[in-house]
Amino acid sequence: MNIITYRLTLIHRKLDEEISRELKRRIPDWMRLLRLKKLRLAVKDRLHRHAPLMMRRPGPALPKPL
């Protein structure tokens, strides 16, 4: 995992936590929820753009199943 993917994953996780926290409030702020969800989706899209690059890089060979 490269640094970009790692940081995007951390941001995505923090946004998930913020969304959960907002939903647990007595009266959730729906505008804030929409903004957080939109940001989370943008981060997810960027992660998926970087994922194919990660798949093409050679890594350690996996052992063959017996």
C-alpha positions in Angstrom: 0.0 0.0 0.0 1.5 3.3 -1.0 1.2 6.5 1.0 -1.7 8.0 -1.1 -3.8 4.9 -0.7 -3.0 4.8 3.0 -4.0 8.4 3.6 -7.2 8.1 1.6 -8.1 5.0 3.6 -7.6 7.0 6.9 -9.7 9.9 5.6 -12.4 7.4 4.5 -12.4 5.8 8.0 -12.6 9.2 9.7 -15.5 10.2 7.5 -17.3 7.0 8.4 -16.8 7.7 12.1 -18.1 11.3 11.7 -21.2 10.0 9.8 -21.9 7.4 12.5 -21.5 10.1 15.2 -23.8 12.4 13.4 -26.5 9.7 13.0 -26.4 8.9 16.7 -27.2 12.5 17.7 -30.7 13.2 18.9 -31.4 15.4 15.9 -28.9 14.7 13.1 -27.9 17.6 10.9 -29.0 16.4 7.5 -27.0 19.0 5.6 -23.8 17.9 7.4 -24.6 14.3 6.7 -25.0 15.0 3.0 -21.7 16.9 2.9 -19.9 14.1 4.8 -21.4 11.4 2.6 -20.4 13.3 -0.5 -16.9 13.7 0.7 -16.7 10.0 1.6 -17.9 9.1 -1.9 -15.2 11.4 -3.4 -12.5 9.7 -1.3 -13.8 6.3 -2.3 -13.7 7.2 -6.0 -10.1 8.3 -5.6 -9.2 5.1 -3.8 -10.7 3.1 -6.7 -8.7 5.2 -9.2 -5.5 4.2 -7.3 -6.5 0.6 -6.8 -5.8 -0.6 -10.4 -2.3 0.9 -10.1 -1.7 -1.2 -7.0 -2.9 -4.3 -8.7 -0.4 -3.9 -11.6 2.7 -3.7 -9.3 4.5 -6.9 -8.8 4.4 -8.2 -5.2 5.5 -11.3 -3.4 4.4 -14.5 -5.0 1.5 -16.2 -3.3 2.0 -19.9 -2.4 0.1 -22.4 -4.6 -2.7 -24.2 -2.8 -2.1 -27.9 -2.2 
